[in-house]
């Protein structure tokens, strides 16, 4: 005999509950504003400043740091 309440319990526990924390975030909470992204942005700014000053070794090191902190920066 098919028990609907058992099916609903299984459905809620395996399919719906893992997704609920995503919807529970505040609307202004962005997954992109993380500590790593902020640190990578600072490293990117410092790298651009070092490149403008002519210190290309330091700029390369800072760019590598930015990519290491936030790997999507090299895809932009």
Secondary structure, 3 states (H helix, E strand, C coil): CCCHHHHHHHHHHHHHHHHHHHHCCCCCCCCCCCHHHHHHHHHHHHHHHHHHHCCHHHHHHHHHHHHHHCHHHHHC
